[in-house]
Amino acid sequence: MREQDKVIRYGGEEFVVLLPHTTK
């Protein structure tokens, strides 16, 4: 599991803030 996935599972909206370029 990647660190990014951990952030997504930790808080769905938080990963959007940490990885804005990933949402596009």
C-alpha positions in Angstrom: 0.0 0.0 0.0 1.4 3.4 -0.9 1.6 6.3 1.5 -1.0 8.1 -0.7 -3.5 5.4 -0.2 -3.0 5.7 3.6 -3.8 9.4 3.4 -6.9 8.6 1.3 -8.2 6.0 3.8 -7.3 8.3 6.7 -9.5 11.1 5.3 -11.0 11.1 1.8 -11.0 14.9 1.6 -7.5 15.3 3.2 -5.8 13.5 0.3 -7.3 16.1 -2.1 -5.5 18.9 -0.2 -2.2 17.0 0.1 -2.3 15.8 -3.5 -4.3 18.4 -5.6 -2.5 17.3 -8.8 -3.8 13.7 -8.2 -7.4 14.8 -8.3 -7.2 16.0 -11.8 
